[in-house]
Amino acid sequence: MNQAVFLDRDGTINIEVNYLNNVDQLKLIDGTAKAIQMLNNKGFKVIVFTNQAAIARGYLTEDYLSVIHKEMKRILESQNAYIDAIYYCPHHPTAGDGVYTRTCDCRKPNPGMLLQAAQELDIDLSASYTVGDKMSDLAVGNAVHCKNILVRTGYGKEAEKEIPNYNFQPDYVADHLLAAAKWILEHNQGRHQNDSAKS
């Protein structure tokens, strides 16, 4: 089975702009491509999982979201960094008044996106990691036994203050995705060494 690193998008990979709905707003956070490249090189599946309630709210369409994601992948690939898959939730339980306005299993903090990825890409969730700038990102990982990392970019500094209000803790708090990737690689190396010692 594969190991994965599940990355939130806004505020983790790219600069948070509050409902990114134009490709011109897409700006990667410094160090993002290097972080993803490091994970690529160690054989992790790098998967984006993102709530996109902007679709339910009518701020953009699914077709235009694919344009944004294509550009994000192009920028990363120009720096030798690769995303294996992108999963998104276009729904919202109350916003809008169309087909996207409904309660679903995929909207964070529900784990539907990770469960779908695990099934489609043969991922061992208990050996995988989630990285995000909100506790709702980490709640997804916690629900399926991933290790969880909060980054201080995006809304992360505010989220860090909320940690005592939750019944679980991040496994690590990192200043940014690059620091998170370094921690993952160190932690994972230690995990493999422990597995070797047991065998």
Backbone torsions as a table, in degrees:
resi	resn	phi	psi	omega
1	MET	NA	156.9	-177.6
2	ASN	-90.7	150.7	167.3
3	GLN	-96.8	145.4	-179.1
4	ALA	-132.5	154.7	165.7
5	VAL	-117.1	115.8	-179.6
6	PHE	-93.1	121.6	-176.3
7	LEU	-111.2	125.4	164.4
8	ASP	-60.6	157.6	-177.4
9	ARG	-96.3	-72.9	-172.6
10	ASP	-70.2	124.7	-179.2
11	GLY	87.8	-7.6	178.3
12	THR	-117.0	-52.5	176.3
13	ILE	-91.5	-49.7	-177.6
14	ASN	-117.3	160.4	-178.0
15	ILE	-64.3	132.0	179.4
16	GLU	-67.5	125.6	178.1
17	VAL	-124.7	6.8	-179.6
18	ASN	64.7	89.6	-177.4
19	TYR	66.3	69.3	175.2
20	LEU	-62.1	115.6	-178.3
21	ASN	-134.9	15.7	175.5
22	ASN	-141.8	132.5	-175.7
23	VAL	-59.4	-25.8	178.7
24	ASP	-68.0	-17.4	179.4
25	GLN	-83.0	-8.5	-173.4
26	LEU	-78.3	111.3	176.9
27	LYS	-133.5	122.6	-179.4
28	LEU	-73.3	144.2	173.1
29	ILE	-70.2	140.8	-179.1
30	ASP	-53.3	135.4	177.3
31	GLY	89.1	-7.2	-176.0
32	THR	-61.4	-49.3	-177.0
33	ALA	-62.4	-41.6	178.8
34	LYS	-61.7	-42.3	179.2
35	ALA	-60.4	-47.5	-178.5
36	ILE	-66.9	-39.4	177.8
37	GLN	-60.6	-42.0	178.2
38	MET	-59.9	-42.3	179.2
39	LEU	-68.3	-41.5	175.1
40	ASN	-54.8	-47.3	-174.1
41	ASN	-65.7	-22.9	178.9
42	LYS	-96.4	8.7	172.3
43	GLY	86.3	8.0	176.0
44	PHE	-73.3	143.1	163.7
45	LYS	-75.2	126.9	178.2
46	VAL	-104.8	116.1	-170.5
47	ILE	-127.5	131.0	176.6
48	VAL	-91.4	133.8	173.3
49	PHE	-131.0	121.4	-168.7
50	THR	-143.0	133.3	168.7
51	ASN	-75.3	129.7	177.8
52	GLN	-127.8	63.1	178.5
53	ALA	-65.3	-11.5	174.6
54	ALA	-57.1	-28.1	177.5
55	ILE	-68.7	-48.7	177.4
56	ALA	-59.7	-35.8	-177.8
57	ARG	-79.1	-7.7	178.2
58	GLY	84.0	14.5	-178.8
59	TYR	-80.8	-22.8	175.0
60	LEU	-160.1	166.5	-179.7
61	THR	-101.8	165.4	175.2
62	GLU	-62.2	-36.7	178.7
63	ASP	-62.1	-41.7	-179.0
64	TYR	-74.2	-31.2	174.1
65	LEU	-59.1	-38.6	178.8
66	SER	-65.6	-31.4	175.4
67	VAL	-64.9	-44.8	178.4
68	ILE	-61.4	-44.1	-178.4
69	HIS	-69.4	-34.7	176.6
70	LYS	-63.3	-41.4	178.5
71	GLU	-67.3	-40.0	177.4
72	MET	-59.9	-44.7	179.0
73	LYS	-65.8	-36.8	179.2
74	ARG	-63.8	-45.4	179.4
75	ILE	-60.5	-45.9	-179.5
76	LEU	-64.1	-44.2	-178.1
77	GLU	-64.9	-28.9	176.8
78	SER	-66.7	-15.9	177.8
79	GLN	-114.2	22.2	175.8
80	ASN	61.2	39.1	176.0
81	ALA	-125.8	139.9	-169.3
82	TYR	-133.8	134.7	173.8
83	ILE	-96.8	128.9	-179.2
84	ASP	-81.0	-32.2	-178.4
85	ALA	-163.9	154.5	175.6
86	ILE	-128.2	126.7	174.9
87	TYR	-118.2	136.5	-180.0
88	TYR	-139.0	152.7	174.9
89	CYS	-110.5	117.3	-179.0
90	PRO	-90.1	2.3	-169.6
91	HIS	-92.3	162.7	168.6
92	HIS	-148.4	138.7	-175.1
93	PRO	-66.3	-25.4	-176.1
94	THR	-130.4	-26.9	-175.0
95	ALA	-74.4	149.2	179.9
96	GLY	77.9	-175.4	-179.9
97	ASP	-148.5	26.8	-177.1
98	GLY	-119.8	-155.2	-175.3
99	VAL	-66.8	-18.9	-178.3
100	TYR	-88.0	-7.1	-179.3
101	THR	-89.6	93.7	-179.6
102	ARG	-167.3	159.8	172.8
103	THR	-79.4	135.8	-174.8
104	CYS	-139.4	173.6	177.6
105	ASP	-92.4	-9.7	-173.3
106	CYS	-95.7	-18.9	-178.1
107	ARG	-72.7	125.9	175.2
108	LYS	-56.3	140.7	12.2
109	PRO	-87.8	12.4	175.0
110	ASN	-71.5	148.5	-171.7
111	PRO	-92.5	15.8	-173.4
112	GLY	-56.0	-39.2	-178.4
113	MET	-65.4	-39.9	-179.5
114	LEU	-70.9	-38.3	178.5
115	LEU	-64.8	-39.9	177.5
116	GLN	-63.9	-45.2	179.6
117	ALA	-61.9	-42.3	-179.1
118	ALA	-60.8	-40.2	-179.6
119	GLN	-70.5	-44.0	-174.3
120	GLU	-76.9	-29.1	-173.5
121	LEU	-117.4	11.9	175.0
122	ASP	55.0	59.0	-175.3
123	ILE	-105.5	135.8	172.0
124	ASP	-87.0	100.7	-175.0
125	LEU	-64.8	-34.0	-178.1
126	SER	-69.6	-14.6	177.2
127	ALA	-107.1	14.1	-174.7
128	SER	-114.2	177.6	-172.5
129	TYR	-135.8	146.9	170.2
130	THR	-118.3	143.8	179.8
131	VAL	-132.5	129.0	178.8
132	GLY	-161.9	172.4	-178.3
133	ASP	-105.5	8.8	177.5
134	LYS	-133.8	151.6	178.4
135	MET	-66.5	-24.5	177.2
136	SER	-65.8	-31.4	175.0
137	ASP	-63.2	-44.6	-176.4
138	LEU	-74.1	-29.0	177.0
139	ALA	-62.2	-34.1	176.2
140	VAL	-61.0	-51.1	179.7
141	GLY	-62.6	-41.0	179.6
142	ASN	-60.4	-36.7	-178.2
143	ALA	-65.2	-25.7	-177.4
144	VAL	-118.2	18.9	170.2
145	HIS	70.0	28.9	169.3
146	CYS	-79.6	162.0	164.8
147	LYS	-80.4	145.7	-170.4
148	ASN	-127.3	135.2	-178.2
149	ILE	-127.2	126.8	174.1
150	LEU	-95.1	130.3	174.3
151	VAL	-101.9	148.1	-176.5
152	ARG	-87.0	2.4	173.5
153	THR	-78.1	174.0	179.6
154	GLY	57.8	-125.2	178.4
155	TYR	-93.3	12.9	-170.8
156	GLY	-62.6	-38.1	-179.3
157	LYS	-65.8	-37.5	175.6
158	GLU	-68.3	-41.1	-179.5
159	ALA	-64.0	-34.4	-179.8
160	GLU	-59.4	-35.9	179.2
161	LYS	-68.7	-22.5	-177.4
162	GLU	-86.5	-9.0	-173.4
163	ILE	-52.0	-42.7	-179.0
164	PRO	-61.6	-18.0	-178.5
165	ASN	-81.2	-6.0	-175.7
166	TYR	-106.3	156.9	-178.9
167	ASN	-89.6	12.5	173.1
168	PHE	-143.5	162.5	-178.7
169	GLN	-119.7	148.5	170.1
170	PRO	-61.1	148.0	174.0
171	ASP	-73.3	-23.0	179.6
172	TYR	-160.6	148.2	172.2
173	VAL	-117.7	122.6	-175.0
174	ALA	-117.0	151.6	179.2
175	ASP	-67.6	-30.4	-176.6
176	HIS	-164.7	177.0	-175.0
177	LEU	-62.4	-36.8	-179.7
178	LEU	-62.4	-43.0	176.7
179	ALA	-65.1	-36.7	177.5
180	ALA	-63.9	-43.5	179.9
181	ALA	-62.2	-41.1	178.8
182	LYS	-63.1	-41.2	178.6
183	TRP	-64.1	-43.2	179.4
184	ILE	-58.1	-46.8	-177.1
185	LEU	-65.7	-38.4	177.0
186	GLU	-67.9	-45.0	-179.7
187	HIS	-63.6	-41.5	-177.3
188	ASN	-68.4	-36.5	177.2
189	GLN	-62.9	-42.4	177.4
190	GLY	-63.1	-38.2	178.9
191	ARG	-63.6	-42.7	179.3
192	HIS	-66.0	-37.7	178.4
193	GLN	-64.4	-39.7	177.3
194	ASN	-65.1	-40.3	178.2
195	ASP	-63.2	-40.3	180.0
196	SER	-64.7	-38.9	-178.9
197	ALA	-65.9	-32.6	-179.3
198	LYS	-75.2	-27.8	-172.6
199	SER	-83.0	NA	NA
